[in-house]
Amino acid sequence: MASIFSRIVKREIPAHIVAEDDRFLAFLDINPLTKGHTLVIPKAEVDYIYDLDDETLSGLHLFAKKIAGALKKVTACNRVAVAVLGLEVPHAHIHLIPMNQMSDANFSNPKLKLSGEELSSIATSLRQALSQ
């Protein structure tokens, strides 16, 4: 069965997409730790990030770097945390979390409850920042 992320890639499930190219996709986490929390994935369904071939792994990180730059502009955060956990969805992915303090990237924190309109607005701002 396809992972939920593969279903997002195929547009079977809606998502607030931030950026996309032929190999990678970035979209907002619907249960974010902070506003702008973004997931970056390869379109190819590979469960474990270190099972990706070297070209895909390096490309994923370079793609994520662009998104992190946009997050820094849009959210005015001090840093963008990078986390690779990989147990909650069997599809390699990187969490990019805008942070102003270390606790912002604590996955034990309660998740934010953002409306669809808020998520859409954040995604639009990120896409605009990426296009500049």
Secondary structure, 3 states (H helix, E strand, C coil): CCCHHHHHHCCCCCCCEEEECCCEEEEECCCCCCCCCEEEEECCCCCCHHHCCHHHHHHHHHHHHHHHHHHHHHHCCCEEEEECCCCCCCCCCEEEEEECCHHHHCCCCCCCCCCHHHHHHHHHHHHHHHHC
